Amino acid sequence: MKNLFVVGSLHLDVVVKSPRIPKKDETIIGSAVKYVFGGKGGNQAIAADRNGASTFFAGRVGSDSFADLLTKQLEGSSVNFSALQVGPGASGMSVAIVEASGE
């Protein structure tokens, strides 16, 4: 088994389903929201773990509700996240608007 040490970001993707992409300065109502674990470092660590590597991850999250969502999603993984730091400020996040058609 290979050993892998990953240093990188954890990021929460907030995916909103919408009937269409809004125009500039337009507000529309989304029909669903999903929180998806992401971040280049986190994704690589999870992928390596799923492919049999013994994986250790070092990174940082903020002290906010997004950090809680991210760390809960890590609980089912065998990646060693013991070097994950929690610091002041916000965790990394992004918002993606997905049309009902999936685009």
Protein Blocks (a to p, Z undefined) as FASTA:
>chain_A
ZZdddddddddddddddfbdcdehiacddfbdcdddedjklmmmmmmmmnopacdddddd
dddfklmmmmmmmmmpcbdcklpccdedjdddddddddfkoZZ
